Amino acid sequence: MPHRTARFALALAVAGALALAHAQEDRVTLRWLGTAATGAFDESAAEIVAHDPDSQRLFVVNAMSGQLDVIDIADPGAPRFVATLQVGAEGEVANSVAVHDGLVAVAVEAAEKTDPGRVAFFDADGSPLASVQVGALPDMLTFTPDGRRVVVANEGEPNDDYSVDPEGSVSIIDVARSAAGLDLTVRTADFRDYDADGPRHALLPDAVRVFGPDASVAQDLEPEYVAVSADGRSAWVVLQENNAIAIVDLDAARVTAIRPLGFKDHRVAGAGLDASDRDGAIAIRPWPVFGMYMPDAIAAFEWQGVTYLLSANEGDARDYDTFAEEARVKDLALDPIAFPDATALQADERLGRLTVTTTLGDTDGDGLFEELYAFGARSFSVWTARGDLLFDSGDQFERITADRYPDYFNANNDENGAGTFESRSDNKGPEPEGITIGTIDGVPYAFIALERVGGIMVYDLSDPSAPAFAGYANHRDFEADAETAEALDLGPESAAFIAAEHSPTGAPLLVVANEVSGSTSIFEVVVRR
């Protein structure tokens, strides 16, 4: 569909500190400046966004078209499309983009996703420079801070009938620039040492989910997202479906550890959830359920000499023609000792509709479930560099969005109007998807994108063990036709922070790419003094 650049009326709702104060009391607000929209609806037309300070251009993954849209934001109030780069052949898919010092790297999935993918390089003007082969289904990539390496998470998903299941891996591309062009060397960190016959199999923690049919460990582990240390020597790679992270030595191109992320206890006050889309009410409360964190995006930051990891705890299930792990609680046989009130608990208006995995919970193998495990944690978390949990936002996301949008609580991202009320309560709720970090006046902030209900949560990270809620902004009109530009931003997939020194306005900006509305919006980040 043709590109369409639009200015929309500002439609932001914000939330105040943890006491859920009114919008005017937010410490951080996002002031909308402008939007560039492709005009495509629900076609993954704006997924991942990266910024080049020198050219003041945004590079936005238009996944389903296999293209990269280039947007000039020299005037953020009037962003304009300046080019569309064809990054792949027919059938290939662009999955991720990163930019460093004018060099643009794009992860390109093969037409058959189980085949090796590649990374294509361009300059900021869109001229192709080089392309190298990487692992199957390169899902995300990032530069190290010095720009000398590109780190690629190769997810290695199976095909639909699970007859082909490539290994997951991490590609490290060493990048040398010269007048003659790019000199690229690809090294691979794989997981074969953790296979049953591998020398490190005994070091694989039991809590790492390895459960694909007939899959080796290397086949089953599926890298999703990468964060890199400030010195560019280490990377943390999310293994989303496995509910774990891998720690990678980039100098040696070697996985040094695999750490399970554990489970969130939704029985605890402050860590509850709204579990039903059929009770006609906002009912955030403790339930006898565990949440698998299963992050999508992660970010690393260094604060007072210590490295921390942040995760957006989305959740993701395996659902293939010959293997599917999802079930509703009402369709499971619950152990009567663990759940003496099973009949009442499995009612639609209670836990019956909640989506859980069938791969965990039957602890003694008798066909009865003693425990329930839901996908995702409806939160963001702070972890140590070793993968130990320091902080989780509990049920704050659901409580804040319920306070601000009670009529559209837990709405989905592809429809508007009254019928959207709590339509996602049974399945991952607001669904935190993207996360990025920005520093303003010496204070680090986390910006977390909520894929379903929409909007950006902002937290002050000055105390990483106890982040403080700072604001919530949602650039969405819930009453407009979802398939029109008037609906504004639907389905935020990723966000990029632009520091003041790199901004075209001299003020810090946040750019958000929205996959359902196909829109890329620019906001000024305003901190109340």
DRENDORO-646119 format. One line per field, with one value per residue (C-alpha): residue in one letter; x, y, z; residue number from 1. Coordinates in Angstrom, 3 decimals, decimal comma. Example, Ala and Ser with C-alpha at 12.3 -4.5 7.8 and 13.67 -1.06 7.14 Angstrom:
resn <- (a s);
X <- (12,300 13,670);
Y <- (-4,500 -1,060);
Z <- (7,800 7,140);
resi <- (1 2);
***
This chain:
resn <- (m p h r t a r f a l a l a v a g a l a l a h a q e d r v t l r w l g t a a t g a f d e s a a e i v a h d p d s q r l f v v n a m s g q l d v i d i a d p g a p r f v a t l q v g a e g e v a n s v a v h d g l v a v a v e a a e k t d p g r v a f f d a d g s p l a s v q v g a l p d m l t f t p d g r r v v v a n e g e p n d d y s v d p e g s v s i i d v a r s a a g l d l t v r t a d f r d y d a d g p r h a l l p d a v r v f g p d a s v a q d l e p e y v a v s a d g r s a w v v l q e n n a i a i v d l d a a r v t a i r p l g f k d h r v a g a g l d a s d r d g a i a i r p w p v f g m y m p d a i a a f e w q g v t y l l s a n e g d a r d y d t f a e e a r v k d l a l d p i a f p d a t a l q a d e r l g r l t v t t t l g d t d g d g l f e e l y a f g a r s f s v w t a r g d l l f d s g d q f e r i t a d r y p d y f n a n n d e n g a g t f e s r s d n k g p e p e g i t i g t i d g v p y a f i a l e r v g g i m v y d l s d p s a p a f a g y a n h r d f e a d a e t a e a l d l g p e s a a f i a a e h s p t g a p l l v v a n e v s g s t s i f e v v v r r);
X <- (0,000 1,250 2,959 0,980 2,541 0,060 -0,147 -2,588 -4,196 -2,462 -4,327 -2,255 -3,310 -0,711 -0,587 1,031 3,365 2,538 -0,459 -2,039 -2,222 -3,723 -1,949 -0,797 1,199 3,266 6,946 7,590 5,220 5,496 4,513 3,488 5,307 4,484 3,689 4,641 2,159 2,372 -1,401 -1,208 -3,303 -2,265 0,474 3,579 4,316 6,222 7,999 11,555 12,965 16,538 17,879 20,916 21,907 24,085 21,395 18,450 16,819 14,786 15,060 11,868 11,355 8,336 8,415 5,757 6,877 10,501 11,410 13,032 11,316 13,541 11,991 13,527 12,907 14,931 11,568 9,968 6,656 6,580 8,373 8,550 9,288 12,390 13,122 12,086 14,907 14,289 16,449 15,554 14,497 10,911 9,711 12,444 11,404 13,114 13,029 15,298 17,443 20,278 22,376 25,844 27,723 25,806 26,062 22,702 22,405 19,228 18,345 16,795 14,865 15,044 11,978 12,006 12,490 14,376 17,107 20,052 19,263 21,546 22,442 22,427 24,392 23,556 24,809 22,525 21,590 20,281 23,080 23,733 27,224 27,459 25,571 26,661 25,027 23,963 21,812 18,205 15,592 17,710 15,140 17,015 20,394 22,325 25,692 28,134 28,645 31,900 30,280 32,907 30,488 26,934 25,343 22,462 19,891 19,079 15,832 15,868 12,135 10,853 8,570 4,824 4,838 8,060 9,731 12,604 13,923 17,141 19,443 19,208 22,447 24,067 26,079 28,867 29,799 33,147 32,936 36,001 35,489 37,933 37,993 37,708 34,436 33,409 35,402 32,983 33,806 31,062 31,568 28,887 28,117 25,970 24,419 25,708 27,818 24,537 23,134 22,647 26,024 27,751 30,457 28,343 24,980 25,167 25,474 22,093 19,699 16,602 14,397 15,338 12,359 13,506 10,336 10,061 9,251 12,424 14,520 18,095 18,948 20,581 17,460 15,099 16,773 15,424 17,304 14,898 16,627 20,106 21,497 25,202 27,480 28,923 32,403 31,077 32,570 29,470 25,931 22,761 20,434 16,791 15,630 11,978 10,125 12,682 12,137 15,878 18,778 22,140 25,298 27,725 31,426 31,687 35,492 35,442 32,070 31,025 27,979 29,322 26,093 22,378 20,271 16,603 14,455 12,117 8,458 6,371 4,027 0,648 -0,646 1,213 -0,523 0,738 1,550 -1,983 -3,659 -7,033 -7,510 -10,891 -12,277 -15,784 -16,435 -17,468 -15,309 -11,815 -10,716 -6,966 -6,266 -4,013 -4,690 -3,087 -1,030 2,651 3,810 6,663 8,559 9,471 10,740 10,685 12,915 15,720 18,075 21,316 22,523 25,355 24,602 27,179 29,583 27,106 25,441 21,717 19,313 15,717 13,117 9,663 7,882 5,630 5,292 5,101 3,711 4,706 1,784 2,450 0,400 1,812 2,656 0,770 1,240 -1,616 -4,750 -7,396 -7,522 -11,098 -9,916 -7,339 -7,852 -6,854 -5,555 -8,279 -5,764 -3,905 -7,174 -10,003 -12,172 -11,374 -14,958 -15,506 -11,999 -12,511 -15,561 -15,164 -15,526 -12,652 -9,636 -11,383 -10,498 -6,863 -4,347 -1,652 0,930 0,389 4,150 4,400 2,256 1,647 4,406 3,980 2,967 -0,446 -2,371 -3,629 -2,238 -0,977 0,248 -0,712 1,759 0,641 2,552 4,402 4,333 2,421 5,317 8,871 11,752 15,260 17,897 21,547 24,116 23,959 20,224 19,070 15,780 16,072 12,686 9,403 6,638 4,027 0,495 1,238 0,714 -2,802 -3,670 -2,380 -4,115 -7,322 -7,175 -6,590 -8,762 -11,422 -13,687 -10,895 -8,996 -6,877 -8,125 -6,672 -4,649 -6,567 -10,077 -11,654 -14,906 -16,708 -16,274 -12,572 -13,048 -10,747 -10,536 -6,930 -7,386 -7,294 -4,092 -1,107 -3,095 -1,362 1,521 4,749 6,695 9,490 11,852 14,529 16,533 17,364 19,243 17,963 19,887 21,841 18,762 18,151 14,591 12,987 10,376 8,206 5,802 2,506 1,622 -2,091 -3,734 -1,008 1,093 4,435 5,164 8,011 10,023 12,849 15,779 17,838 17,428 17,527 16,296 13,170 12,310 9,752 6,778 7,107 4,376 2,191 1,254 -1,075 -1,360 -4,508 -8,114 -10,155 -13,339 -12,044 -12,278 -9,228 -8,444 -8,185 -5,490 -7,787 -7,165 -3,592 -1,046 -2,016 0,321 3,587 6,310 9,511 10,819 14,065 15,331 17,132 19,309 19,189 22,677 21,573 18,099 17,122 15,373 17,987 15,457 15,250 12,867 11,205 10,272 7,687 6,999 3,471 2,960 -0,853 -1,417 1,774 2,662 5,917 5,410 7,862 7,457 9,400 10,227 9,347 10,554 8,757 11,203);
Y <- (0,000 3,557 5,417 8,073 10,611 12,008 14,383 13,162 14,997 14,120 11,372 10,541 9,213 9,073 7,604 9,034 7,196 3,890 5,433 5,849 9,622 11,728 12,455 15,930 14,356 12,115 12,802 11,748 12,435 11,755 14,742 13,598 15,388 13,498 10,182 8,495 5,821 3,234 2,915 -0,869 -2,437 -5,513 -6,405 -5,948 -2,826 -1,083 -3,470 -2,542 0,982 2,279 5,849 7,298 10,617 11,904 11,692 12,086 9,136 6,309 2,819 0,842 -2,859 -3,461 -7,177 -8,628 -6,657 -7,672 -3,995 -1,323 2,057 5,120 8,151 11,615 13,178 16,367 17,928 15,419 17,235 16,357 13,026 11,972 8,764 9,219 5,675 2,060 -0,471 -3,914 -5,962 -9,440 -11,565 -12,703 -14,581 -13,301 -11,366 -8,495 -9,123 -6,581 -3,516 -1,765 1,297 2,407 5,402 5,356 1,600 -0,173 -3,905 -5,845 -9,394 -11,225 -14,477 -16,953 -17,752 -21,130 -20,085 -23,281 -22,381 -20,173 -16,478 -13,556 -10,061 -7,335 -4,114 -0,688 2,827 5,546 6,558 3,048 1,802 -1,949 -2,741 -6,431 -9,512 -12,500 -15,801 -16,484 -19,118 -20,032 -17,369 -14,389 -12,707 -9,808 -8,139 -5,352 -3,634 -3,664 -0,123 0,335 -0,817 -3,478 -6,374 -7,264 -9,909 -11,898 -14,103 -16,955 -18,392 -21,619 -22,351 -25,635 -25,830 -26,285 -30,061 -30,162 -32,355 -29,852 -28,195 -26,217 -25,424 -22,109 -20,140 -16,751 -15,219 -12,755 -10,681 -8,900 -5,664 -3,868 -0,713 0,722 2,837 -0,394 -1,304 -3,751 -6,742 -9,117 -12,285 -14,489 -16,693 -18,822 -19,592 -22,723 -24,897 -28,318 -28,688 -28,932 -31,797 -35,159 -36,370 -33,015 -32,258 -29,672 -31,405 -31,884 -28,093 -27,460 -26,589 -28,748 -25,624 -24,692 -25,777 -28,301 -29,880 -29,895 -33,324 -35,315 -32,143 -31,990 -29,215 -27,217 -27,576 -26,737 -23,560 -20,600 -17,263 -14,342 -11,116 -9,834 -7,294 -6,400 -5,242 -1,740 -3,087 -5,112 -8,368 -10,141 -10,680 -11,904 -13,782 -14,473 -18,031 -17,075 -20,368 -21,986 -19,356 -18,811 -16,619 -17,586 -15,689 -15,432 -14,559 -12,532 -12,670 -16,463 -16,842 -19,280 -19,766 -19,698 -20,331 -20,950 -19,564 -20,418 -17,429 -19,341 -18,610 -15,788 -16,698 -15,158 -16,347 -13,491 -10,188 -7,534 -10,154 -11,100 -10,957 -10,632 -14,188 -14,139 -12,433 -13,627 -12,204 -8,739 -7,029 -5,874 -8,463 -8,288 -10,647 -13,506 -16,853 -20,309 -19,879 -19,532 -17,263 -18,157 -14,892 -15,732 -12,255 -10,936 -7,851 -7,348 -4,446 -4,072 -0,986 -0,101 1,921 2,906 0,307 -2,602 -4,203 -4,938 -6,579 -5,501 -7,767 -7,262 -10,427 -11,158 -14,956 -17,139 -20,622 -23,227 -23,851 -26,074 -28,469 -31,502 -29,983 -27,376 -26,725 -24,308 -25,288 -23,557 -24,387 -25,659 -28,342 -29,810 -32,543 -30,918 -32,901 -32,882 -32,650 -29,668 -28,087 -29,161 -26,421 -27,448 -27,319 -23,756 -22,710 -23,942 -21,768 -19,316 -16,328 -17,548 -19,480 -21,597 -19,405 -18,763 -20,071 -22,272 -24,799 -28,550 -29,184 -28,263 -28,870 -32,619 -33,120 -36,864 -37,881 -39,226 -37,098 -34,712 -31,204 -30,213 -26,808 -24,299 -22,313 -19,314 -17,654 -14,460 -12,445 -9,278 -7,227 -6,066 -7,313 -6,311 -9,054 -9,246 -9,991 -13,616 -13,775 -13,494 -11,626 -8,283 -6,713 -7,455 -4,929 -7,406 -6,492 -2,781 -2,778 -4,172 -1,896 1,238 0,516 -0,388 2,949 4,914 2,960 1,100 0,762 -0,738 -2,715 -5,513 -4,625 -6,299 -4,324 -4,971 -3,868 -0,916 -0,078 -1,485 -5,103 -4,978 -4,805 -7,396 -9,457 -10,341 -11,078 -14,815 -14,617 -12,536 -9,385 -6,179 -8,278 -6,307 -6,558 -4,022 -2,330 0,323 2,489 6,183 8,549 12,074 14,504 11,617 9,542 6,215 5,431 2,283 2,572 -0,542 -1,065 -2,869 -4,735 -5,280 -2,394 -0,134 2,621 3,055 2,556 4,653 3,745 5,552 3,139 5,185 2,295 -0,804 -3,008 -0,842 1,060 3,823 4,199 7,554 7,704 5,995 7,336 5,707 7,285 5,395 6,368 3,393 4,679 5,177 2,524 0,372 0,107 3,859 6,391 7,994 5,008 6,309 3,795 0,120 -2,705 -1,061 -3,547 -1,668 1,676 3,564 6,307 9,278 11,139 14,941 15,200 13,080 14,565 16,913 19,127 19,048 17,362 13,627 11,723 8,336 6,672 3,884 1,452 -0,009 -3,221 -3,255 0,366 0,447 3,766 5,141 7,935 10,412 11,795 14,302 12,907 15,580 15,191 17,281 19,026);
Z <- (0,000 -0,603 2,182 3,974 6,333 8,823 11,746 14,325 17,211 20,432 22,241 25,297 28,661 31,416 34,861 37,956 40,438 42,038 43,786 40,311 40,501 37,714 34,452 35,454 38,271 36,003 36,305 32,693 29,822 26,104 23,971 20,514 17,672 14,486 12,830 9,579 8,530 5,771 5,435 5,896 8,659 10,639 8,173 10,371 8,355 11,175 13,543 14,522 14,365 14,485 14,314 12,558 14,209 11,368 8,696 11,129 9,487 10,916 9,470 10,038 9,354 7,121 7,780 5,532 2,490 3,022 2,918 5,043 5,146 5,526 7,247 7,517 10,954 10,598 11,438 13,847 13,491 9,789 9,300 5,680 3,836 1,670 0,483 0,619 0,530 -0,883 1,458 0,271 -2,646 -3,110 -0,045 2,237 5,354 7,143 10,885 12,552 11,929 13,741 12,882 13,971 12,596 9,320 8,790 8,610 9,349 8,530 9,609 6,646 7,052 4,175 2,083 3,843 7,433 8,272 5,753 6,749 6,821 6,227 7,354 4,697 5,137 3,684 4,090 5,444 1,886 1,225 -1,001 -0,519 0,758 1,593 2,755 4,870 5,772 9,351 11,069 10,438 11,124 12,251 14,476 16,057 15,744 17,407 17,151 20,021 21,401 19,469 16,215 15,602 15,866 15,016 17,232 15,730 17,480 15,073 16,378 14,402 14,587 13,124 10,117 10,559 10,897 12,939 10,312 10,037 13,193 12,649 15,526 17,304 17,348 17,828 14,993 15,759 12,718 13,054 11,077 9,713 7,669 5,188 2,052 0,110 1,830 4,532 5,683 7,429 9,339 10,756 13,802 15,431 19,057 19,132 21,828 20,772 23,927 25,846 23,761 25,462 24,159 24,656 27,220 29,050 29,086 32,850 33,242 31,631 34,481 34,710 34,828 31,236 29,132 26,509 25,216 21,418 19,931 19,209 19,439 20,619 23,060 20,260 18,132 20,965 22,211 20,238 20,570 20,388 21,432 22,292 24,753 24,774 27,588 27,645 26,831 23,899 25,136 26,479 25,274 26,918 24,600 25,429 24,808 24,976 24,579 26,874 29,614 29,900 28,876 27,424 28,303 25,384 25,347 22,150 21,982 22,037 20,232 22,938 25,129 28,691 30,616 30,234 33,059 33,686 34,606 36,891 37,503 38,871 41,716 40,919 44,291 45,985 46,702 44,291 41,665 40,696 37,301 35,642 34,381 32,612 29,531 30,431 33,900 32,671 35,268 36,105 38,660 39,279 42,151 43,245 41,571 42,010 38,851 38,006 35,189 32,850 32,351 28,725 27,752 24,237 24,352 26,856 27,435 29,376 31,192 33,511 36,621 39,215 37,867 37,891 34,854 34,968 32,538 31,890 30,336 28,811 29,915 26,949 26,861 23,757 23,106 20,562 18,246 15,231 13,133 14,924 18,300 20,326 24,035 24,756 26,638 28,700 32,377 32,026 29,593 31,971 34,537 37,829 40,762 43,451 46,285 44,805 43,641 45,965 44,442 40,851 39,557 40,731 39,710 36,142 35,523 32,642 34,941 37,119 35,756 33,139 30,178 31,137 28,587 30,115 28,941 28,979 29,184 32,876 35,924 35,875 38,414 38,945 35,419 36,374 33,879 36,576 36,883 40,316 39,091 36,379 34,279 32,196 29,357 30,245 33,456 32,387 33,757 33,304 35,422 36,456 36,610 37,557 34,874 36,084 35,498 39,121 39,649 41,452 40,740 39,022 38,432 39,638 38,579 38,127 34,348 34,635 37,551 35,831 32,518 34,384 36,189 32,997 30,557 32,545 29,490 27,373 29,980 28,425 24,948 21,886 19,366 16,147 17,055 18,792 20,551 23,543 22,458 23,209 27,006 28,662 25,477 26,357 30,058 29,391 27,348 28,495 29,340 28,177 26,788 27,356 24,105 23,648 26,065 25,742 28,116 27,935 30,231 30,822 33,036 34,476 35,352 33,546 32,469 31,096 28,335 27,988 25,072 25,736 22,562 23,161 25,016 23,661 25,118 26,807 30,497 31,914 35,014 36,829 37,190 39,682 42,112 39,868 42,712 43,109 39,898 40,365 38,036 36,273 33,633 31,050 27,617 25,107 21,669 20,671 20,013 21,231 19,606 16,068 13,368 14,020 10,311 9,799 10,592 13,175 15,469 15,826 17,148 17,493 18,520 19,616 18,725 19,509 20,746 20,231 22,550 20,989 23,482 23,469 21,966 19,005 18,585 15,743 18,310 21,061 23,369 24,141 21,880 21,868 18,578 18,608 15,756 15,724 13,755 13,597 12,541 10,450 12,051 13,430 15,948 17,461 20,985 23,012 26,447 29,012 32,592 35,194 37,495);
resi <- (1 2 3 4 5 6 7 8 9 10 11 12 13 14 15 16 17 18 19 20 21 22 23 24 25 26 27 28 29 30 31 32 33 34 35 36 37 38 39 40 41 42 43 44 45 46 47 48 49 50 51 52 53 54 55 56 57 58 59 60 61 62 63 64 65 66 67 68 69 70 71 72 73 74 75 76 77 78 79 80 81 82 83 84 85 86 87 88 89 90 91 92 93 94 95 96 97 98 99 100 101 102 103 104 105 106 107 108 109 110 111 112 113 114 115 116 117 118 119 120 121 122 123 124 125 126 127 128 129 130 131 132 133 134 135 136 137 138 139 140 141 142 143 144 145 146 147 148 149 150 151 152 153 154 155 156 157 158 159 160 161 162 163 164 165 166 167 168 169 170 171 172 173 174 175 176 177 178 179 180 181 182 183 184 185 186 187 188 189 190 191 192 193 194 195 196 197 198 199 200 201 202 203 204 205 206 207 208 209 210 211 212 213 214 215 216 217 218 219 220 221 222 223 224 225 226 227 228 229 230 231 232 233 234 235 236 237 238 239 240 241 242 243 244 245 246 247 248 249 250 251 252 253 254 255 256 257 258 259 260 261 262 263 264 265 266 267 268 269 270 271 272 273 274 275 276 277 278 279 280 281 282 283 284 285 286 287 288 289 290 291 292 293 294 295 296 297 298 299 300 301 302 303 304 305 306 307 308 309 310 311 312 313 314 315 316 317 318 319 320 321 322 323 324 325 326 327 328 329 330 331 332 333 334 335 336 337 338 339 340 341 342 343 344 345 346 347 348 349 350 351 352 353 354 355 356 357 358 359 360 361 362 363 364 365 366 367 368 369 370 371 372 373 374 375 376 377 378 379 380 381 382 383 384 385 386 387 388 389 390 391 392 393 394 395 396 397 398 399 400 401 402 403 404 405 406 407 408 409 410 411 412 413 414 415 416 417 418 419 420 421 422 423 424 425 426 427 428 429 430 431 432 433 434 435 436 437 438 439 440 441 442 443 444 445 446 447 448 449 450 451 452 453 454 455 456 457 458 459 460 461 462 463 464 465 466 467 468 469 470 471 472 473 474 475 476 477 478 479 480 481 482 483 484 485 486 487 488 489 490 491 492 493 494 495 496 497 498 499 500 501 502 503 504 505 506 507 508 509 510 511 512 513 514 515 516 517 518 519 520 521 522 523 524 525 526 527 528 529);
***
